[in-house]
Amino acid sequence: AQSVSQHNHHVILSEAASLELGCNYSYGGTVNLFWYVQYPGQHLQLLLKYFSGDPLVKGIKGFEAEFIKSKFSFNLRKPSVQWSDTAEYFCAVGKRGNTPLVFGKGTRLSVIA
Amino acid sequence: EAGVTQFPSHSVIEKGQTVTLRCDPISGHDNLYWYRRVMGKEIKFLLHFVKESKQDESGMPNNRFLAERTGGTYSTLKVQPAELEDSGVYFCASSPLGLAASDEQFFGPGTRLTVL
């Protein structure tokens, strides 16, 4: 069975600090990888996704993630966070072909001034 | 284009009562998924419709949960009778059929269910 592990439950950063959120998954086949974000009071939104090609993917709002196949990892990064990045971040994995997603437990990010 | 909508946004019921949650997917999206997040845990898959057919219902917790998608448009998820452990946020997501290379799912705002 697939599983997704997010290493940090709650991260607190000051504005302008760099961010890296860890995500590891277990699945032997070809997968699609996603980072979703839920801002307070809002829907889950897609930040970025990887399904093939360049393992460094860029998403919205300056986020990027790197797929390292040998480590089964898909870590999320942002060089300089803003207060508006305060949200909960979810890593998810899905098999190819319109299948259900498996989510990690989520990481709550709090950015303080 | 309207996104995925869910109704109600919140529901508070007593143990033993019945609740029906509704999801309207993005128009034209044949895939419809239900997920649930119990407090403090991960978002977990419940079931997947392709049009009106149940493609995968392996995540449904028990037979108190009944999902339908008559006509292949909106879907309902009924919990009868509700138990305390059913409390959580129920998410619906949709995606177009056939775009395997993308597989992005679009999520609704969720319904927060509280069973007292």
Interface residues (C-beta under 8 A of the other chain):
Chain A: V4 N32 F34 Y36 Q42 H43 L44 Q45 L46 K49 F51 S52 F90 A92 G94 R96 G97 N98 T99 P100 L101 V102 F103 G104 K105 G106
Chain B: G3 V4 N31 Y33 Y35 K41 E42 I43 K44 F45 H48 V50 D56 G59 F91 A93 S95 L97 G98 L99 A100 A101 S102 D103 E104 Q105 F106 F107 G108 P109 G110
